[in-house]
């Protein structure tokens, strides 16, 4: 579901004549059914404010707190997932074998077949649970191709690299991943490779990245905490306040005013436009997907979301 500030029931009753698409005489002819439409009085009543996005460049460096992860936990999760997958394959093969024997009328009873079916279902559930646990603990590794994943795991197990969790305090959304990471180990800069975003949170309650550190300095072991600098390539985009941004199952979006020169006597249409989150910047976000001459709703986007038809999806920005 889309996340937005809920409207008070009284406000909804007062503005029950606000239209979505062409459901009212005040809506423009041919307006899509998922585009809210408000006249000037209604816009003032609910506090709709529009503004142009501002061109900006994001900072290149963000400080994070690194924690060297326990290799034993990785070995345990990998072993559990591998064993569960092997057990599932064995149970599936045994079930197929008994099916053939039972169908041929030799060497397998119905009871044996039913027992094999139950075992196959059990091992399948255990395999799915182990895979889900591995994905929760080591999501970026689970997302890698099998060969690349095995290479990272073997390097960590054999001590040729370390895996480190880098938490960014006060952040829950990352946007674009940093291009590289640099650890500060006793004043020495040690490079790391960003593998991906970790799904599991800790007591810090912040977004975190999994970092691979090849050939780490001796003495840097499990549980060590070190400062980490996350480095982005210089990013340019358009700056919008946080209040302008909403989120649904398709990602982040904003509301764009479709009418370039609104007429006080006519309703104005608004369309949901997908945007790509780049980086947080000050009190807003640097985004891509809108133009600097677009009129974006920077206050009152939650009202438009509430008016929009449930189940409607954000549209791509293809308006002139």
N, C-alpha and C positions, 0 to 999 in steps of 0.2 A: 504494500500500500504506500501511497505517497505520504511523505511526512510534511505536515504544515501545521501552523497554529490553528486550533479549532475556533470556529465562530460561536459567539453567544447565540442562544436560541432567539432572543429578542431581536438581535440584529438581522437574523435570517428572515424573521417574520416581517420586519419593517421593509426589507428589500426583496420581498418575494416576487416582485415584478421584474427583477433583473433577469435578463435572458441568457440562454446558452445557445448559440447558433441562431437559427431562424425561427425560434419558438415564440417570438413576440413581434408586434408591428414595429418596434424600435430597432430591431436587428437588421443589418444590411441584407439585401436580397442575395440568396445563394451562399450565405455564410455557412461554413462547415458546422456540424452538430457539436463538435467538441471545442468550439472557440467561444469563450465568454464574451458578452457584449453589454456594455454599460453606457448610459448617457452621462452628460456632464454632471448633473445633479447627483446621480448615484456614485460617480467617481469621487466627488467631494465627500459624500456621506460616509463612505467606507475608507477614505484616506488613501486612494490610489495616487502614487507619485511615480513619475517616469523620469529617466535621465539617460544621457549617453554614457556608455562605458568609456573609461579613460585608458589610453595607451600607457603601458608601464613595462619595466623590466624587473624580473625577480632577482633577489639576492642569490649568490652562487653557493653559499656555505651555511649549513645548519649544524649546531652542536647537538650531540646525542650521547647517551650513556650506554656503554658496551658491557656485556656480560658474556664471558666465555662459557659455552654450553658443555654439558657433560657428555662425553663420547659414549660412556656406558649406556646412557639413556637412548642414544641413537642406535647402538647395537641391539639393545633390547627390543625397540620398536621395529627395527628392520627384521630381526629374527622372528618376532611374533607374526608379522605380516607375511613373511615368506613361508613359515610353517603352516599358517592357516590357509594360504593359497595352495600349497602342496597337498594338504589334507582334502581340500575341496576338489582338486583335480583327481585325486585318488578315488574319492567317493563317487565322483561323476563317472569315472571309468568303470568302477565296479558295478554301478547301477546299469550302465550300458551293456556290460557283459551279461548280467543276470536277465536283462530284458531279452537279449538274443536267445539265451538258454530257455527261458520261460516260453518265448514265442515258438521255439522249436520243439517244445514238449520234453526236454531232457535236462536233468541236472539242476533244476531250480524250481522251487515251490512258490506259490503266491505269497506265503508268509515271508520267505527270504527276500522276495522282491519288495514287499512293503517295508521291511526293515531297512533295506538298502536305500529306498526312497526317503525314509525318515532321516537316515544318516547323511544323505546328500543335502537335504534341507538344512540340517544342523550345521554341517561344515560350511555351507554357503553363508549362513548367518554369521558364523564366527569369522570367516574370511572378510566379509563386509565390515564387521566391527573393527577388525585389526587394521584394515585399510583406512577406515574413517579416523581411527586413533592416530595412525601415522600421518595422515593429511592434516589433522588438527595440530599435532606437535611440530611437523616438519613440512608444512604446506609447500614452500618453494621447491623443496626436493621432490615432493610427490608430483609437482607440475612439470618437472624436467623430463625429457626423453629418457628411456630406460638406460641407454649407454652413458649419457651425461650424468644421470643420477648415480649410477654405479661408480663412476669415476670419482665423484665428490665424496661418496660414502667411503670408498676404499682409502682415499687420501686422508680423511679424518680418522679412520680406524687405525691406519698404519702410522699416524703421527706426522704425516707430511704437511698437514694443514690443520687449522682450528676452525670451528664454526662458532660464530659470535652473534649474539642478539643485540641489536642497537635500538634502544628505546628513545623516542623523541617526546620528552615531557610536554604535556599540554596539547598534544596533537592526537587526533583519532583518524584523520584522513590524510593520505600522503599525496594524492594526485600522481604526477609523473615520478617514477623512481629516480633517485640520484644516479649519476653516471659512475661514481666511484666513492669509496670510503677510505679514510685515513685514520689509523689508530695512533693515539699518543701514548707510547710505552716508555715511561721514564724519560720523557723529552725527545724520544726518537720517533720519527714518523714512519709508521709501518702501513703499507698499502693493503687494502682489502677489496674483494670483489662482491658487489651486491648481487645476491641470488634472487631475492624476492621478498614479498611481504609476509610476515608471520600472522597466522589467524588467532593464535592463543594470546590472551592478555595476561599480565602479571599484576602484582600489587601496585605497580606504577600507573596502571590504567591508561596506557598510551599506545599509539601505533608503533610498530617495531618492524625492523628489517633483519633478514638473515644474511650475515656477511661471512664469506669464506676468506680465511687469512692463510695463504700459502707460506710455508717456511717461516712460521712465527718464531720470535726470539725465545731462546731457552728460558724456562722459568715462568712463562705465561701459560698457566694451566687452568683447568676447570674451576669455575667460580670466580675467576679474577675479574675485576671491574676496571675498565679503562675508559677515558674520554675518547669519543669518536667524532670526527668531522665528516659530515655527509656533503658531498660536492655535486652540484648540478652544473650542466652546461648552461651558459647564459640563456635565460628564457625571456622571450618577449610575448606579450599578450595584452588582453584588455581586462582592466580591473573593475570588479563589481563588488558591492557590499554583500556581506553574508546574508542579509535579509532578502536579497534578490534571488537567492539560490534555493531550489527545492530538489527533492530526490525521489525517484521511484525505481521500479524494477529494471528500467532501461538506463538508469544513470541520472546524472545531474541535468537540470533544465531550468530555464528562466521563462518569464512571460514577456513577450515583445508586443508592443502596440503596433497594430498593422496599419492604421490610418496615419499617414505622415502629417497631415494638417487637419486635426479634428474640428468638426463643426459642432458648436454648442447645442444645436437643435437635434443632432443625430447621435445614435449610439456609436461607440468606438469598439472595435473588435480587438481581442488579444489572443495570441497564439503561443502555445508552449513550444519552446525551441531547445533542442538538445545542445548542451555545451560540454566541453572537455575541461575538467579541472586540471590546471597545471601546477600551481603552487599557492599556498596561502601567503598573503602579503598584507601586512598591517592588520586592519580590521576587515579585510575582504579577501577575495580570491582572484588570482590571475587565471583567466579562462580563454578558451578558443571556441569559436562557433558562432560568434556574433560580430557585427561591424561597429565601428566607432560612431556611426551616424544613426544607429538603431535607437529607438526609444524603448528602454528596458524598464520594467516595473521594479523599482528599488524599495518601494514600501507598499504593502497591501497584497503581495503575491499570494498569501494564504487565502485571501478572500476569493481571488480568481480560481484558485485550486478548488475551493469549496463549491463554486458555481459550475465548474467544468463537469461534464458527464463522467460518472464513475466508469473506470475501465478505459477511458480514452488515453492515447499514447502521445508523448511529445513528438511534435513534427520537426522534420529537418528544416533548417533555415534556408529556404529557397525563394524568399520574397525579395523583391527588389528594394 
